Amino acid sequence: MIRTREVKLEDVEKEAKYYYDNGYRFVTETCLEEDGKFRIIYTFEKDSELDSFHTYVSPEEEVPSISKVYFAAIPVENEIHEMFGLRFKNLALDFQGLLFLGEFAPISPQASIEIMRRDKGDKNE
């Protein structure tokens, strides 16, 4: 069984720090689009037990990055930025939307709404 709870967007980094300080391993972050908002689920593991929390983000909000707490969050936060167009503030290493997609790839291919705020090229604009 995975325990989960909702936290406020501004408390995301503080919650991640709690897990870090208490010996949890970062497993992953997952992004889901729900009713015009995005739900980000953070999952951790300790002693073979999974624990998670989630937060809701509107397309215009910035998500606090947990990459300064868990360096392993860098790839998944860059992927969420690239696939869904969400912006992360204080990301330890920002690939600027070019981790997986090329310069002329579709913008935010997993989001059903367009929210990227930069041009990637002439194709698929």
C-alpha positions in Angstrom: 0.0 0.0 0.0 1.3 3.5 -0.9 0.4 6.3 1.5 -0.2 9.6 -0.1 -1.4 13.1 0.9 -1.9 16.5 -0.6 0.5 19.3 0.2 0.5 23.0 -0.8 2.6 23.9 -3.8 4.8 26.2 -1.6 5.5 23.3 0.7 6.9 20.9 -1.9 10.6 21.5 -1.2 10.1 21.4 2.6 8.3 18.1 2.3 11.0 16.6 0.1 13.6 17.8 2.7 11.6 16.0 5.4 11.9 12.7 3.4 15.6 13.3 2.8 16.3 14.0 6.5 14.5 10.9 7.5 16.4 8.5 5.2 14.0 8.1 2.4 15.2 7.3 -1.2 13.7 9.4 -4.0 11.8 7.0 -6.4 10.1 9.3 -9.0 7.9 12.3 -9.8 4.8 11.7 -11.9 2.8 14.4 -13.7 -0.9 13.9 -14.6 -3.2 16.4 -16.3 -6.5 16.7 -14.5 -9.3 19.2 -15.4 -7.0 21.9 -16.7 -4.5 21.6 -13.8 -1.5 19.3 -13.3 -1.1 16.9 -10.4 2.5 16.1 -9.5 3.1 13.0 -7.4 6.3 12.6 -5.5 7.2 9.0 -4.4 9.8 7.9 -1.9 10.9 4.6 -0.4 12.3 3.5 3.0 12.5 0.0 4.3 10.7 -1.4 1.3 7.7 0.9 1.9 6.5 3.5 -0.5 5.3 6.9 0.6 4.1 9.8 -1.5 2.7 13.3 -1.6 1.1 15.2 -4.4 0.4 18.8 -5.3 -1.8 20.6 -7.9 -0.3 23.2 -10.2 -2.0 25.5 -12.7 -0.3 25.9 -16.1 0.9 29.4 -15.2 2.4 28.5 -11.9 6.1 27.6 -11.3 6.8 24.3 -9.4 9.5 24.4 -6.7 12.2 22.0 -7.8 13.3 19.3 -5.3 16.6 18.8 -7.3 18.6 20.7 -4.7 17.4 18.1 -2.1 17.4 15.1 -4.3 19.8 15.5 -7.2 18.1 12.4 -8.9 15.0 14.6 -9.5 16.9 16.5 -12.3 15.9 14.2 -15.2 12.3 13.7 -14.2 11.7 17.5 -13.6 13.3 18.3 -16.9 11.1 15.7 -18.6 8.0 17.1 -17.0 9.0 20.6 -18.2 9.6 19.2 -21.7 6.5 17.0 -22.0 3.9 19.1 -20.1 5.4 22.6 -20.3 5.5 23.2 -16.5 8.3 25.4 -15.3 10.4 24.4 -12.3 12.1 27.2 -10.2 15.6 26.6 -8.8 16.2 23.5 -10.9 19.8 22.4 -10.2 20.4 21.6 -13.9 18.0 22.9 -16.5 18.1 21.4 -20.0 15.8 24.3 -21.3 13.3 21.9 -22.8 15.9 19.9 -24.8 16.5 16.8 -22.7 14.6 14.4 -25.0 13.0 16.6 -27.7 14.9 18.2 -30.5 14.8 21.9 -31.4 12.0 21.4 -33.9 9.9 18.9 -31.9 6.3 19.6 -31.0 5.9 21.9 -27.9 4.6 20.2 -24.7 3.6 16.9 -26.6 1.9 15.4 -23.5 -0.2 18.4 -22.5 -3.6 18.8 -24.1 -3.2 22.6 -23.7 -0.3 24.7 -25.0 1.6 26.3 -22.1 5.2 26.5 -23.2 6.4 30.1 -23.1 9.2 29.9 -25.6 9.6 29.1 -29.3 11.5 26.0 -30.2 11.7 26.6 -34.0 9.6 27.1 -37.0 7.9 23.6 -37.1 4.8 22.7 -35.2 4.2 26.2 -33.7 
